[in-house]
Each structure stands twice: as structure tokens, then as C-alpha cells.
């Protein structure tokens, strides 16, 4: 029998009972739609989680001034004064995998605005810090390179500081605050960031590091350098390259202690990997169960169809149809049910994903390979669960089949 005739007979058989065919496909439609929807939800959740973790600084590397030993006494972290802005420039230009660099010089001080005051951390930094921490301004803007170059007395307030000095939600841009009796003009207020690296990110004031050096502390060195690697996977190698560069610049010989300390947020990266692995496994399990349920429905209906059409199968064999023709016919019916249900399920999955994105504000991303995989799984399920009924039909004895009532 020609393949064309086999397909015609298979589709004609499916069309005889449209209600049953539709209900049979329903299991596959729901299964494939669940796969597409869960993939969209998973990718959306992954995007949200990655953005949140990126904001926490997964790619971030901190280089702190280290310790030094004087008279056999180790002076502790931050005691060294060998970390310089030139080191930050060298890291930016010479280390591959570096995306952003922000030298820093910090102090704690009483800050005064009108008749209000607050004791907080003053962080001297560079223009790359908001990019490293994915940190936007709520009011005004961050200071620019000209402010850094001129050591301008400008300040960007954290939410907590802004609330303590000016009140809840007040736009303080343009006001003047005093740090160590020196006036600073407020140019921006950051959005609330919460805890980061064990400290309250909102309880600080950001100013150009050059201003801290020249006008608040009177130093030429810096306390730290904050670096952002191009990706989380490059954090370790980038940190190693920074260490090699700084040892060479500081002329540290083998066996001698470093006068700097490098730290990465590897723990956060591990959490990210574990979270993504768990989510992937969960979604794969749910999607797999959905497809199996749809496949079992197809197998059940095909077994019923074989029973109902036993006399038809016997008649076809009696007039010359071979076992492989019967096998192929029922297999084509099962695969057709799966593929048609798969196509409808893919369309339904896209509709649900778009609805989630529009009405629930949940990011939904469906990669093209997910559609191909869902379609391929639908075909595979049809073949797998349709083979047994097809083989059962092909093995019927024509004489017994003709006698079947």
C-alpha cells in the first residue's frame, strides 16, 4: 500500500468520530501548552533572579587595601597605603574581562542639613559604581567625570540618609549638606537598595573619591577598588589576573605577603547556579508528567479504536493488506493526534505566556528551541504510545478478526 493511501485512510478514520479525536488531542494540547507556559515562566523567573543577583553584585570583585607588618606586628586590613588610583587605571586597561572599575576612599562622619544631623558612612567612589551595582537614582542624577576630575563637593544620598535629613520621599536635589563642616551640594538621591555585602546600602552618602582624598582626608592613596567582571563565569579568572597585576605593580616578591586583599561573591554565584538547577529540574518534571498523561490518553483511545475496528482490520488483511500496512496506519493516526495536538498546544502556550506578560506583569520569554523541543516531544510521544496499539492491530489473526463481534 502506498504511503499516500495510508495517510488518507488514517485521517479518514480520525474524522469519523470528531468528538473523540478532539478529546484525545486535548491531553496533548494541555501537555504541550504546559511545556511552553512553564518554559516561559522559567525563563522569566530566571531573568528576574539574574537581575536581582546582578544588582547584588554577583560579578563584583572588591580589592581592599591590605595589611602590613611593622616590628613583627600585623596592622590589619586597610592599614596599607599602597593602593592608588593608578592601580585602578591599570586594572581597567590591562586586565581582560573587566567591565567597570570604581576606586574608593571612605570615612564615617556626622552630616548636617539645616537643624537635622545624621552619622553615616561617606563613600568616595567613581562614576562606574551605579553600573557595577545596577543602582539607579530616584531624584536628580549621579555625579559625572568632571566632578571626579575637579574633586567637586557634590553628594548623592542614600534613601535612609535622605529620609533622616529631609524627610520621607523628599526630593533634596539642590540642597546643601555639611560633611566635616564643608558644604556639599546634593545632586541626586538613589533608589532604595537595602542590604548589600552585610551593610545597609541606603545608609550612606556617595561623593567623588577625589573629593574624599583631597578635601576630607588629605590622602593620596585609596582604600578600595570595586571591579565588575564581564560575566559571573569570569569572576574567578579576573580576580586572579588582578592579583597578578597588583603584585607586579607593588613589586611583591614570591613568598612575601600581599599588601591588598581581593574578595569575590562566589557564594552568591553558587546560590544562583543551584537555584537555576532546581528550577530547571522542577519545570522539566512537571512538563514531562503533562506530556506522559497526554500520551497515555492517546494510547488508551488507540486501543479502543483497535478493538472497535477489529473486523475492518481483518477484512483489510483478507484482501491483501500486510501487517506492516496496518501497523503504519495506526501509527500514523497516533502521530497525527500528537502533532496536531502539539501545534494547537504551542499556540495556546504562546497565548497564555503573552497573557501573563501583559496582565500579570511577569516577564515571559519563549526561546525558539523550546518550540522545536515541544513539537519533537509531541511526535515522540505519539510514536511511543501509539506503537503498542498499532502492533496489536498488526498482529491480529485475519480469520479471528473477521469472526469478531
C-alpha positions in Angstrom: 0.0 0.0 0.0 1.3 3.4 -0.9 2.2 5.9 1.9 -0.4 8.4 0.4 -3.2 5.8 0.7 -2.1 5.0 4.3 -2.3 8.7 5.3 -5.7 9.1 3.6 -7.1 6.1 5.4 -5.6 7.2 8.8 -7.1 10.7 8.6 -10.4 9.4 7.4 -10.6 7.1 10.4 -9.8 10.1 12.7 -12.5 12.1 11.1 -15.2 9.6 11.7 -15.5 10.5 15.4 -14.5 14.1 15.6 -15.6 14.5 19.3 -13.4 11.5 20.4 -10.5 12.7 18.3 -10.7 16.2 19.8 -10.9 14.9 23.4 -7.9 12.6 22.7 -5.9 15.5 21.4 -6.9 17.6 24.4 -4.4 15.7 26.7 -1.6 16.5 24.3 -2.8 20.1 23.8 -2.7 20.7 27.6 0.7 18.9 27.9 2.4 20.9 25.2 0.8 24.2 26.4 2.0 23.4 29.9 5.6 22.9 28.5 5.5 26.2 26.6 4.0 28.1 29.5 6.4 26.6 32.1 9.4 27.4 29.8 8.1 31.0 29.5 7.7 31.2 33.3 11.0 29.6 34.0 12.9 32.0 31.6 11.0 34.9 33.0 11.9 33.9 36.6 15.5 33.3 35.6 15.6 36.8 34.1 14.2 38.3 37.3 16.6 36.3 39.6 19.6 37.2 37.5 18.7 40.9 37.5 18.3 40.8 41.3 21.5 38.9 41.8 23.3 41.1 39.4 22.1 44.1 41.4 23.6 42.4 44.5 26.9 42.2 42.7 27.5 38.6 41.6 30.1 39.8 39.1 31.7 42.1 41.6 35.2 41.9 42.8 36.5 44.1 45.7 40.1 44.9 46.1 40.8 46.3 49.6 44.0 47.9 50.9 45.7 45.1 52.8 47.8 44.8 55.9 51.4 45.4 56.5 53.8 44.2 59.3 55.7 46.6 61.4 58.1 45.4 64.1 56.5 41.9 63.9 53.0 43.3 64.4 50.4 42.8 61.6 48.5 46.1 61.3 45.3 44.6 59.8 43.1 45.1 56.8 43.1 48.6 55.4 46.3 49.6 57.1 48.3 49.6 53.9 48.5 52.8 51.9 49.9 51.3 48.7 46.6 51.1 46.8 46.4 54.0 44.4 44.1 55.4 41.7 46.8 54.4 39.2 46.2 50.8 40.2 42.6 51.2 39.3 43.5 52.6 35.9 45.9 49.7 35.3 43.2 47.2 36.2 40.8 48.9 33.8 43.2 49.0 30.9 45.3 45.8 31.4 43.1 43.1 32.9 40.9 41.2 30.4 37.3 40.5 31.4 37.0 43.8 33.4 33.8 45.7 32.6 33.7 48.5 35.2 36.1 49.9 37.8 35.5 52.3 40.7 38.3 53.3 43.1 37.0 54.2 46.6 38.0 56.1 49.7 35.7 56.0 52.7 35.1 57.6 56.1 32.3 57.9 58.7 31.2 61.3 59.7 28.4 63.4 61.1 26.4 65.0 58.3 24.3 68.1 58.9 21.4 69.6 56.9 19.6 72.6 58.5 18.7 71.6 62.0 19.0 67.8 61.3 22.1 65.6 61.5 22.9 62.0 60.9 26.1 59.9 61.5 26.7 57.8 58.4 29.2 56.4 56.0 30.6 58.7 53.3 31.8 56.6 50.4 34.1 58.2 47.9 33.7 56.4 44.6 33.7 56.8 40.8 31.1 57.2 38.1 31.1 53.4 37.4 29.6 52.4 40.8 25.9 52.7 39.8 26.7 50.5 36.7 28.5 47.9 38.9 25.7 47.7 41.4 22.8 48.2 38.9 21.7 51.1 41.1 19.6 53.9 39.7 18.8 57.4 41.0 15.3 58.3 42.2 15.8 62.1 42.1 18.5 64.0 40.2 21.5 62.2 38.8 24.8 60.7 39.7 27.9 62.9 39.6 29.9 62.8 36.4 33.6 62.5 35.4 34.0 66.3 35.5 33.1 66.2 39.2 35.6 63.5 39.8 38.4 65.2 37.9 37.7 68.5 39.8 37.1 66.9 43.2 33.8 68.7 43.3 31.8 69.0 46.5 28.7 67.2 45.3 26.9 64.4 47.0 24.4 61.6 46.2 22.3 60.5 49.1 21.1 57.0 50.0 17.4 56.7 50.8 17.9 56.4 54.6 20.2 59.4 54.8 17.7 61.5 52.7 14.9 60.5 55.0 16.8 61.3 58.2 17.9 64.7 56.9 15.0 65.9 54.8 12.0 63.6 55.4 10.3 60.7 53.8 10.3 60.8 50.0 11.5 64.4 49.8 13.5 65.5 46.7 16.6 67.0 48.2 18.4 67.8 45.0 19.8 71.3 45.1 20.0 71.4 49.0 23.3 71.8 50.8 24.6 69.5 53.5 27.7 69.8 55.5 30.3 67.0 55.9 33.1 67.8 58.4 32.0 71.5 58.2 32.4 71.6 54.4 29.4 72.3 52.2 28.3 69.7 49.7 25.5 70.2 47.1 23.1 67.3 46.7 22.8 66.3 43.1 20.9 63.1 43.4 19.1 60.6 45.6 19.5 56.8 45.0 16.6 54.4 44.9 16.3 52.1 47.9 18.8 49.2 47.7 18.5 47.5 51.0 21.3 45.3 52.4 24.3 44.5 50.3 27.5 42.7 51.4 26.5 43.0 55.0 25.8 46.7 55.1 22.9 49.0 54.6 23.3 50.4 51.1 20.8 53.1 51.7 22.6 54.5 54.8 25.5 56.2 53.0 26.4 59.3 51.0 28.2 58.9 47.7 30.8 61.5 46.7 33.7 61.6 44.2 36.6 59.7 45.6 38.9 62.5 44.7 36.9 64.8 47.0 37.4 62.4 49.9 41.1 62.2 49.1 41.8 65.9 48.8 39.2 67.7 50.9 38.1 65.4 53.6 41.0 63.1 54.4 44.0 64.7 52.8 45.5 61.5 51.4 46.8 60.4 48.0 46.0 56.7 48.3 42.6 54.9 48.1 41.0 52.3 50.4 39.5 50.0 47.9 38.7 49.3 44.2 35.4 47.9 43.1 35.5 45.9 39.9 32.8 44.3 37.8 33.7 41.3 35.6 32.1 40.9 32.2 30.2 37.8 33.4 29.8 35.7 36.5 31.8 32.9 35.0 34.8 35.2 34.5 34.8 36.5 38.1 37.4 34.0 39.4 39.8 34.3 36.5 39.5 38.1 36.5 40.3 38.2 40.3 43.4 36.1 39.7 44.5 38.4 36.9 44.1 41.4 39.1 46.1 39.8 41.9 49.0 39.1 39.4 48.9 42.7 38.1 48.9 44.3 41.6 51.8 42.1 42.9 53.8 43.2 39.9 52.9 46.9 40.3 53.7 46.8 44.1 56.9 44.8 43.5 55.9 42.0 45.8 58.3 39.1 45.5 57.3 35.4 45.8 56.8 34.4 49.4 56.0 38.0 50.6 52.6 38.8 51.8 50.3 40.8 49.6 49.5 44.4 50.7 46.0 44.1 49.3 43.0 41.7 49.7 40.7 40.5 46.9 37.3 39.2 47.6 34.5 37.9 45.2 30.9 37.0 45.8 31.3 33.3 44.9 28.7 32.2 47.4 26.1 34.3 45.6 27.2 32.8 42.3 26.8 29.3 43.8 23.3 30.2 45.0 22.4 31.4 41.5 23.6 28.1 40.0 21.7 26.0 42.5 18.5 28.0 42.1 18.6 27.7 38.4 19.3 24.0 38.5 16.5 23.3 40.9 14.0 25.4 38.8 15.0 23.6 35.6 14.6 20.2 37.2 11.2 21.2 38.6 9.9 22.5 35.4 11.2 19.6 33.4 9.5 17.2 35.8 6.1 19.0 35.5 6.3 19.2 31.7 7.3 15.6 31.4 4.3 14.4 33.5 2.0 16.6 31.4 3.2 15.0 28.2 3.1 11.5 29.6 -0.5 12.0 30.6 -1.3 13.2 27.1 0.5 10.2 25.6 -1.4 7.7 27.9 -4.7 9.3 26.7 -3.7 8.7 23.1 -2.7 5.1 23.8 -6.0 4.4 25.5 -8.1 5.8 22.7 -6.0 3.9 20.1 -6.5 0.6 21.9 -10.3 1.3 21.9 -10.1 2.1 18.2 -8.3 -1.2 17.5 -11.0 -3.1 19.4 -13.8 -1.3 17.6 -12.2 -1.8 14.1 -11.2 -5.4 14.5 -13.5 -6.6 11.7 -12.2 -3.8 9.5 -8.6 -4.9 10.2 -9.5 -8.5 9.4 -11.2 -7.5 6.2 -8.2 -5.5 5.0 -5.8 -8.3 5.8 -8.1 -10.8 4.0 -7.9 -8.7 0.8 -4.2 -8.4 0.8 -3.1 -5.8 3.3 0.1 -6.7 5.1 0.8 -6.5 8.8 3.2 -3.5 8.2 0.4 -1.6 6.4 -1.9 -2.0 9.4 1.0 -1.1 11.8 1.8 2.0 9.8 -1.9 3.1 9.5 -2.4 3.1 13.3 1.0 4.6 13.9 0.2 7.4 11.6 -3.1 8.0 13.4 -1.3 8.2 16.8 1.4 10.6 15.5 -1.2 12.7 13.7 -3.1 13.1 17.0 0.1 14.1 18.8 1.3 16.5 16.2 -2.0 18.3 15.7 -2.4 18.5 19.4 1.2 19.7 19.7 0.6 22.6 17.2 -2.5 23.7 19.0 -0.8 23.4 22.4 2.1 25.5 21.2 -0.3 28.2 20.0 -2.2 28.0 23.3 1.1 28.2 25.3 2.1 31.4 23.4 -1.3 32.9 24.2 -1.0 32.1 27.9 2.5 33.4 28.1 1.6 36.6 26.4 -1.4 37.0 28.7 0.9 36.5 31.8 3.3 39.1 30.4 0.5 41.6 29.7 -1.9 41.2 32.6 0.4 39.9 35.4 3.5 41.9 34.5 5.5 38.7 34.6 8.3 38.5 32.0 7.7 35.6 29.6 10.4 34.6 27.2 10.0 31.6 24.9 13.2 30.6 23.1 12.8 29.1 19.6 14.4 25.8 20.6 11.7 25.3 23.3 9.1 25.3 20.5 11.1 22.8 18.5 11.6 20.6 21.5 7.9 20.7 22.4 7.0 19.7 18.8 9.6 17.0 18.8 8.4 15.6 22.1 4.8 15.6 20.8 5.9 13.5 17.8 8.0 11.2 20.0 5.1 10.7 22.5 2.8 9.8 19.6 5.3 7.2 18.3 6.0 5.7 21.7 2.4 5.4 22.9 1.0 4.6 19.5 3.3 1.8 18.7 1.7 -0.8 21.1 -1.8 -0.4 19.8 -0.5 -0.4 16.2 1.5 -3.5 16.8 -1.5 -5.2 18.5 -3.6 -4.4 15.4 -0.9 -5.7 13.1 -0.7 -9.0 14.9 -4.4 -9.8 14.7 -5.3 -13.1 13.0 -7.4 -12.2 10.0 -9.8 -15.1 10.4 -10.3 -14.4 14.1 -10.7 -10.7 13.3 -13.4 -11.4 10.8 -15.3 -13.5 13.4 -15.1 -10.7 16.0 -18.5 -9.3 17.0 
